[in-house]
Amino acid sequence: MVEVSREGEEIVFNVKGLHKLWAFKSRLQIPRQHILGARKDPEAVKGWWHGWRVPGTHIPGLLTAGTFLQDEKRIFWDVHHADKTVVIDLDHEDYNQLIIEVENPDEVVALLSADSASHAS
């Protein structure tokens, strides 16, 4: 699970608990203006192929965590429960997308959408 918060002009993604080990990462910090959009999307985790792990952990039907390459995109995953999945599209970052599990997807989408909308104008 990932905890999302805002620190000034940065959005901070803290990977919690044992997920740090599985994802090979504990924290991402992304400028608000690099977030193109966010959506709640439990369908994103369906299927068995999430890309090439570089590094990452994938146990089909249970857990996807870490960095994956798929369709020429670099994606950071940390999902155990599909119903709490948020997909975040990025620009000018090491990752093209974050696909993460959060405690309250609607809250996170609202936070990130409000930020990206305010910077689009």
C-alpha positions as CSV (number, residue, x, y, z in Angstrom):
1,M,0.0,0.0,0.0
2,V,1.1,3.5,-0.7
3,E,0.4,6.6,1.3
4,V,0.0,9.8,-0.7
5,S,0.5,13.3,0.7
6,R,1.4,16.8,-0.5
7,E,4.5,18.6,0.7
8,G,4.5,22.1,-0.9
9,E,4.9,21.7,-4.7
10,E,5.7,18.0,-4.4
11,I,3.4,14.9,-4.1
12,V,5.0,12.3,-1.9
13,F,4.3,8.6,-2.4
14,N,5.4,6.5,0.7
15,V,5.4,2.8,0.2
16,K,4.3,1.2,3.5
17,G,5.4,-1.9,5.4
18,L,6.7,-5.0,3.6
19,H,5.7,-3.5,0.3
20,K,9.0,-1.6,0.5
21,L,10.8,-4.9,0.1
22,W,8.6,-6.2,-2.7
23,A,8.7,-2.9,-4.6
24,F,12.4,-2.3,-4.1
25,K,11.5,1.3,-3.3
26,S,10.2,3.2,-0.2
27,R,9.4,6.7,-1.5
28,L,8.7,8.6,-4.7
29,Q,8.6,12.4,-4.8
30,I,7.0,14.0,-7.9
31,P,6.4,17.7,-8.7
32,R,2.7,18.4,-8.9
33,Q,3.1,19.8,-12.4
34,H,4.4,16.4,-13.7
35,I,1.1,14.7,-12.8
36,L,-1.1,14.6,-15.9
37,G,-4.0,12.9,-14.2
38,A,-5.2,10.2,-11.8
39,R,-8.1,7.7,-11.9
40,K,-9.5,4.9,-9.8
41,D,-9.0,1.8,-12.0
42,P,-9.4,-1.7,-10.5
43,E,-9.3,-3.1,-14.0
44,A,-5.7,-2.0,-14.5
45,V,-4.5,-5.0,-12.4
46,K,-6.4,-7.7,-14.3
47,G,-4.5,-10.1,-16.5
48,W,-1.3,-11.9,-15.7
49,W,1.2,-9.9,-17.8
50,H,2.3,-6.5,-16.3
51,G,5.6,-6.2,-18.1
52,W,9.2,-7.1,-17.6
53,R,10.3,-6.8,-13.9
54,V,13.3,-4.5,-13.5
55,P,13.3,-5.0,-10.4
56,G,10.0,-6.1,-9.1
57,T,7.8,-8.8,-7.6
58,H,4.9,-10.4,-9.3
59,I,2.7,-13.2,-7.8
60,P,-0.3,-13.5,-10.2
61,G,-3.6,-12.9,-8.4
62,L,-1.8,-11.7,-5.2
63,L,0.7,-8.9,-5.6
64,T,2.5,-6.8,-8.2
65,A,5.2,-4.4,-6.9
66,G,8.2,-2.7,-8.3
67,T,9.3,-1.3,-11.6
68,F,8.0,-2.9,-14.8
69,L,8.5,-2.2,-18.5
70,Q,5.5,-2.6,-20.7
71,D,4.6,-1.2,-24.1
72,E,7.6,1.1,-24.0
73,K,6.5,2.5,-20.7
74,R,8.2,2.4,-17.3
75,I,5.6,1.8,-14.7
76,F,5.8,1.7,-10.9
77,W,3.4,-0.9,-9.4
78,D,2.4,-1.5,-5.8
79,V,-1.0,-3.3,-5.7
80,H,-2.3,-6.1,-3.5
81,H,-6.0,-5.3,-3.5
82,A,-7.3,-4.4,-6.9
83,D,-10.4,-2.5,-5.6
84,K,-8.1,0.2,-4.1
85,T,-6.1,0.8,-7.3
86,V,-5.3,4.3,-8.6
87,V,-3.5,4.9,-11.9
88,I,-1.4,8.1,-12.2
89,D,-0.1,9.3,-15.5
90,L,3.1,11.2,-15.4
91,D,5.2,13.5,-17.6
92,H,8.9,14.3,-17.4
93,E,9.6,11.6,-14.8
94,D,11.5,8.4,-14.6
95,Y,8.2,6.6,-14.6
96,N,5.4,7.0,-17.2
97,Q,2.8,5.7,-14.8
98,L,2.2,4.8,-11.2
99,I,-0.3,2.0,-10.5
100,I,-0.7,1.9,-6.8
101,E,-3.0,0.7,-4.0
102,V,-4.1,3.4,-1.6
103,E,-6.3,3.3,1.5
104,N,-8.9,5.7,0.0
105,P,-8.8,5.9,-3.9
106,D,-11.4,8.6,-4.2
107,E,-9.5,10.9,-1.9
108,V,-6.2,10.4,-3.7
109,V,-7.8,10.9,-7.1
110,A,-9.5,14.1,-5.8
111,L,-6.2,15.4,-4.4
112,L,-4.2,14.6,-7.6
113,S,-6.9,15.8,-10.0
114,A,-7.3,19.1,-8.2
115,D,-3.5,19.6,-8.3
116,S,-3.3,18.8,-12.1
117,A,-6.3,20.9,-12.9
118,S,-4.9,23.9,-11.1
119,H,-1.6,23.6,-13.0
120,A,-3.2,23.1,-16.4
121,S,-4.6,26.6,-16.5
